[in-house]
Amino acid sequence: MIEDTEILEKEFIAKTAAKYRSRENEVEENSPLDFLPGFRADLVVRKYGEVRVIEVQSKTSMARSPRMKELAEILYSKPGWSHDLLLVGEPEKLESPKGAQPFAEEEIRQRLAEAEAVLEKGSGEAAFLLVWSACEAAIRNLVETEGISITRVTTAVYVLDMAVMHGIISREEYDYLANMMKYRNAIAHGLGVNGFSDDKVPELIEGVLRLLEPEPELA
């Protein structure tokens, strides 16, 4: 299973490589270094006889990379070589009880039913929060099903970013859910919400049901 920090690092490496190539540098990815056996640099960038070794790390991966100091010391002594360490920000971790896990599908459907009951009693905002929790759980489960491990309880926006990034939801779905998330944030934090109506509850329920019921495969 791919860890979320590993995905972020790989994407940052790809973007950095593209940036240097656009400036007419010669770029090698995952490149072995003759002077440091067994080590592969994320990027080796060459131009005009100068060589830059670039490592992309998060705080988590730095703790697992004891050879970074050794690499930096060797490169410091090599004329024409330099070393860049680029840090990737890790997703914000939310404080939550130990062992917190996304709802299973049965629990998600139960949450939707509860939301409908609450809506019938006239509590649209409360119902909306119930639906949003089901929605976020459904997306987290889909991300995990694709073999992407979100190793920390992260913000909803990060979960949405991971989902659209890997084609789990469409860009249109992402834009819609990002807009719904704004209402969720305001309501959950005790803010008055202009433009909110009870109609958003059944609308969002339909969206969650679509997430739970993937499109049938073509024959």
N, C-alpha and C positions, 0 to 999 in steps of 0.2 A: 504494500500500500504506500502511495506517495504522500509524504508529509507536506503540510501546507507551506512551511518555511522553505522546503526544498523547491517547491513550485515557484515561489516568489523569487528565489535566487536564480533559478534557470531563466525566468522571464527577464530579470534584470540583466543577466549575462547576454541574452540575445539582443536586448535593446542597446546595450553598451557596444556590442560587436557591430551592430548595424550603424551606430553613430560613427565609430572609427572608420568603418569601410566607406562611409559616405564622404569622408575626408581623405580618401585615397591612401589609407594605411593598409598594409598587409596584416591580416588578422587570422590567428589560429585559435580554435576553441578546444578546450580539454587537451592541452598540449603537454607532452612529456618534456622534462628538462634534463639534459644529459648530466648536468652537474649536481642533480639532486635525485638519485635513483628512487623509483617508486612514487614520485610525486608528479601530479599532473596539474598544470596551471589552468585556471578558468579561461584566461585569455592571454595570448602573447601578441603584442602589437609591434610591428616594425615599420619604420619610415626613416629614410635618410641616414641609415646606419645606426639609428638609435633603437633600442629594444625596451619595451615596457611590459612588465609582467603584472597582470591585473588579477586580483582575487576578490570575489564577491562573497560576503559573509553576513550572516545574521548573528546575533548574540548567541543563539543556540548552537550554530555550527562552529563558531569560534571556539567554544568550549571543547569541541571535538577535534580541533585542528592544532595539535601541539607543534607542528612543523612550521607554522607561520613565522615565528621568531627566527628560526634557522634560515628560512628562505630570505627574509629581509636582510640578515647579516651577510649572506653570500652575495646577494645582488648589490649591496652597498660597496663591496670590494671589487665589483666587475665594471671596468670602464665602459661607458655607453649603455649600461643597463640601469633601469629604475624599477621601483615597485610601488604599486598603488593598491591600497586595501579599501574597497568600497563597501560600506555597511548598508544593509537592507533593513528597513524598519519592519519589525514583526507586528502582526495584527494585535490590536488592543485586546487585552484579556479582561473579561468581565468577572467581577466577584460573584461567585455562586456557591451553593452548598456542595460539599464534596460528593462526587459520584453523579452529578447532574448529567442527564442524557436526554436527547430529543425524544418526544413522544413516538411510540410505535404507531403504525397506521390505524389500528383499532382505537387508540387513544385520540388520534387526530380527528377521526370521524366523530367520536364522542364529544370532543370539544366543539365541533361544528354544530352538532345537535343542541348542545347547551347554549351556544350563541343564538340559535334560532329561537329557543325558548325565552331567553333573556330579552331578545328584540321584541317578541310578542308582548312582553310586559312593559314596553316603552322605554327600555334602557339601551338606546342605540350605541352610545359610546362604550358602555361596558361590553356589549355584544361584539363590537368591533375589536376590542382588545383580545377577546377570546379567539376570534377568527385569526387575528394576526399571529397569535402564539401558535396556532395550528399551522398556519402558512409557513412560518419560519421553520418549524419542526419538519415539515414536508420537504422543504428545500435542503435542510441539513442532511436529511436521510438520502435524498437524491445525490448529493455531493459525495457522501460516503459510499453509495452504491457504485459510483464511477471510479472507486479506488483512490479517492482523495481524502486523506485523513486530516480533519481539522482538529489539531492536537490540543487546542485550548478553547474554552467557551468564549467566543469572540462576538463582536458587534454584528448586528443584522446586516449592516452595509457591507461588511467584509464577506459574509456568507453570500449575499447577492452578487458581489463582484466575482467570487470564485465560480458561482453557478453560470453567469453569463460568459465568463472567460473560457469555460470549458464546454460551452454549447449545451448546457443542461437546461437553460431557459433562453428564450430569444431576447434580442435587444428590445423588442416591443414589450415583452413581458417584464423585462428588467425596468424599463422606464415607468411602466404602470406601477410595479411594486415599490419602486423607489419613491414615487409620489404618495402611495398609500402609507409608506413608512413615516412620512412627515406627519401625517395625521396621528399615527400611533405614538410618535415621539411626543407630540404636543399633549395628547390626552393623558398619556402615562405619566407625564411630568407636571400635571396640574395646570395646564395652560388652556385658555379659551381658544376654540378653533373656529375660525371663519370658513365657511364653505363646506363644513361637514354636514352630511345628511344621513338618515337611516338607510337610504338606498345603497350606500356604500357597503353595508354589511352583506346582503345577499349577493352583491356583485363580487365581493372578495371571496365569499364562500364558493361561488362558481369557479373562481380562479384556483382555489385550493383543490377542488375536486378534479380539475383538469390535471393538476400536478400528480394527483394520486392515480389517475387513470390514463396511462400513456396511450398514444395513438397506436392503433393496430398496425402490425407490419403488413406491407403490401405483398400480395401473393406472387 
